[in-house]
Amino acid sequence: MRFEFKPSFDRSIKTLHAPDKEEVKEAAGQLIDVLSKDRQVHQVLGLKRLMGDYWEVRKGIKARILFRWKGDLIEFVLAGNHDDVKRFLKNS
């Protein structure tokens, strides 16, 4: 499994408040750990397929990570809230 952090993900992290940044970093780390070792996905991660190749991981109520899963490549695309993810998908 390969993991790539897109520039859009890095930019979106910078706009978050400090507690949200930590939640996103923790969720991304947990997702990488689970997927790289073929472990069962915990419900705590809140993994959900949204549309096509796009998936979402939730950490708490506010923090969400949008990523694209194509074959053995996971591309982290965006970090933000529900509205940020919805807006991104609408414009894709």
N, C-alpha and C positions, 0 to 999 in steps of 0.2 A: 504494500500500500504506500502510495506517495502522497505527500501533503504540500500544498502551495498556498501561500498567503498573498492575495492580490493587493496591488496598491490601494484599491478602493476599500479593502478591509482595514489596512493601516490608517487610512484617512478617517474612516468612520470611528475607529478606536479613539483617536485624538479628540473627537467631539464629545465623548462620554465623560460623566463625572467620575471621580476616583473610585467610589464603591462599585459603580457599574463596570468600570474597566477591570477591576479585580474579578468580578463575577464572570465576565466574558473570557478573561484569560484562564480562569479555572475550568469553565465549561469546555473551551477549546482543548485544553490539556487532557481533560477526561475523555473527550471524544477521540482524540488521537490515540490515547492509551487503549481504549476499548476497541477501536477499529484496527489498530496495528497488531493486536494480539488475538483477533477473532473472538473476543469475549462477547457475552450476551450484553446487549445494550440495556442499561438501567433506566427505569422509568423516571428517575430523578433528572436525567438529561433531557427528557421531553422531546425525543427525536420524532420528527414528523415529516413526511414527504408532502411537499406543497404542490409543485407542478413540474412535469417533465423531469429534468435532472436535478432540480432544486429541492433542497431539504433545509429544515430548520432545527436548531437545538435551542431549547429554552433553559435559562438558568434564573429561577425566580420569576417574578411577574414581568419585570421590565426588560431584562437583558436577553437578547436573542441573537443568534448567529445564523446567517444565511450562508449556505455552501452548496457547491455543485459537485455531484458525485457521478463521475463518468469512469466506469471500469475500475481501475486501481488508482485513480487520481481523485483526490479530494481538494477542491479549490475553495478556500475561505474567501467569500465575496464581500460580506457586509456584517457589521455589528451594530445593533441599535434596538429600537422598540418595535412593537407590532406595526405601527404606522410606517416606520422606515422600511420594513420588509415589504409591506403591502405596496408602497410607492415604488420600490425598486422593481418588483415583479410586474407591476402595471406598465412600467416604462421599458421593460425588456422585450 
